[in-house]
Amino acid sequence: MRADPRGKRALDVAAAAVLLAVAAPLYLAVAVTVAVALGRPVHFTQWRPGRGARPFRLVKFRTMRPVAPGRESDADRLTPCGRWLRRCSLDELPTLWNVLRGDMSLVGPRPLLTAYLDRYTPAQARRHEVRPGVTGLAQVRGRNDIAWSRRLALDTWYVEHRSLRLDLRILAATATAVWRGTGVAAPGEATMAEFRGTAGAAPAQAGR
């Protein structure tokens, strides 16, 4: 497994600490908004696979109502407030704590569901050779409004070509993507349809 580019972890820690300090008033405002719109807790936590497919607890702001009879899909549970937070990517602010803890990086493949681990091909499973990212190459090339095959191919390309220079380019492109608010969700979905594997491909072993 190739090591991360020199300086990547230092950049992650420094940038995450500065962003959390600068955005503290905004963080508090979003927390209050979520508490008023959805109640407590204001944070959503879920186990996701990180580097080496080791699980970590992802933290985000809540954007959905609890599961209720007759409102089972994520698209149905997503609130207007939650939709706005996602469009502006403000629901991702708490993931900066994951970066400080070392669970995530600023840039890398987005952490997906643990249920997907045994559905990846060996090539797709390489996304777990690096820390997952708050943003990534797929997020600036269509975000959630691209096919799974394209998204996972971009993740693999990033793993194979990662560098500090590429990370800086992705961070700059992320600012533009967030400003435009495009690709937040696939049509009819809260984010993307469930990944069910690549047809005709042998899956990788979970945890490899």
N, C-alpha and C positions, 0 to 999 in steps of 0.2 A: 504494500500500500504506500503510495507516494505521500510524502509529508506535505503539509500545508505550506504555502508560500511564506517566506520569512517576513515577519512583521504583521501577518494577518491577525493573529490573536491580540497583539498590542493595539492594532487599529480597532478591533471589535470592542475591547474593553474601554479604550479612551472615548470612542465615538458614542457608545451606549451610555456611558456615565455622563457625558456632556449633554446628550439629547434628553436624558431623564431629568437632569437638573434644569435645563432651559425650558423643557415642556412641562414642568411640575404644575404650573397653574392650569394648563390645558388638560393635563391628566386628571386633576381634581375636578375640573368642570365636566369632563366626560363621565367621570365616576358618579357625580351628582345627577347628571342627565339620565344615565342608565338606572340609577336607583329610583328616580321619579317615574321613569317610563316602564321599568320592568320589575322594580323591587330589588331586594337583596337575595343572594350575593350579586355584586356588580361584576365580578370576574367569572369567566368560564374556564374551567380546567379540564384537561383530557390527556390521557397517556398517548404519546406518539413515539415512533421509533426514531432514534437519533443516530449518531455515528456508530457504525458497527451494528446497527439495528437495536442498540440498547435503548430501552424505554426511558422517557423522561416526561415530566408533567408540564405540558404546554399551558401558558396562561394568556388569556385574551379578555377583552371586555365582552360581556354578554350582548348578543344581538337578537336572540330568539326567545320566544315564550316557551315554557315547559311543554312537554308532550301532553296532549289532551285528546280525548275521544273526538274523532271527526276532523282532527287537525294534525295528522301524523307526518306529513312531508316537511322537510326543512323549509321549502319555499313558502308553505302555509304558515309556519311558525315564525318566519322572519318578520320583524316589526318595521314600521316606517322609520323609526329612530335607528334601528339596527341596519336597515338598508342604507341610510345616510352615513352612518359610521363606517360601513364597509366601503362605500364609494370613496370616502375620504381617507380610508385605511387607518382611521383613528382607533378601530377595534384592535389594531396590532400593537399599540403603544406598550402594553404590559409585556410583550415578548422581548422587549429590551432587557427585562430582568433575566429572562432565559439566556440572553447573550452574556450578561455579566457573570452568570453562574457557570457558563461554559457548556450549556446544553446546546446552544445554537450559535451561529455566526451571523453577521449582518448579511452576508451573501452566501447562498448555497441552494440546493434543491429544497423546496418547501416541504416541511414535515407532513406526511400524509397519514392515513389511518393504519393502525396496526393490523387490521383485517386484510390489508393489501399485501402484506409481506410474502405470503406464499403464492401470490398471483403474478409476481414479476418474473420476467425472463432473467437469465444470468446477467445480460447486459444492463437491463433496467435496474437490477438490484445493486449495481455499482453506485447508485445515487447515495447509498449508505456508507460509502468510503470516506465521506466528508461530513462535517457538521451540517445539519439542515440550516437554512437561512431564513431571515425575516423577508428578504426578497431574493430573487434569483433570475437567471437568464430567461426562463419560461415566463416569469412575471412581466418582463419588459418586451416579450415577443408575442403577447396576446393574453397573458394572464389566464383566466379560467375559460375564456372563449376560444379555446383551441382544442383539437382532438387529443385524447390521452396519448396516442402514439407519438404525436408531435411534442407534447409536453415532456414525456419521459425521455425522448431522444435528445431534447435540449438539456435536460438534467445530466444525461450521460456525457454529452459534449462538454459541458461545464467541468465535470469531474476530470476529464481527460486533458483539458486545456487550462485549468485554473491557474491564475496568477494574480498578484496584487493589482496589476494594471487592469486586468479584466474586471476585478471586483470594483475598482473605482469607476470604470465605464458603466457597469451595471447600476451602481448607486446613482450616478448622474442621470441615467435613463429612467430610473425608478421615480425620481422627482417629477419628470415630465409625465410619466404614466399616471402617477397619482393626481397630478394637476388636471389631466384630461378626464380621468375617471372612467376609462374605457376597459372593457373586458372583465369587469368585476364578477360577472356571472354568465354562465351559458344560458341560452334561452330556456325559460321555464324552470330553471334551477336556482337554488340559493347560492350555490357556487358552481359545482360541476356534477354531472351524473356519476353514479358509482363506477369505479374502475373494476371491471370483472375479468381482467386478464387480456392477454394478446392472443387472438384466435390462432390455433395451430402451433403455438410456441410452447416448449417445455418450460414449466415454472422453475425458478430457483428454489433452493431450500431456504426456508425461513431462518433468519438469523445469520446467514452466511455473509 
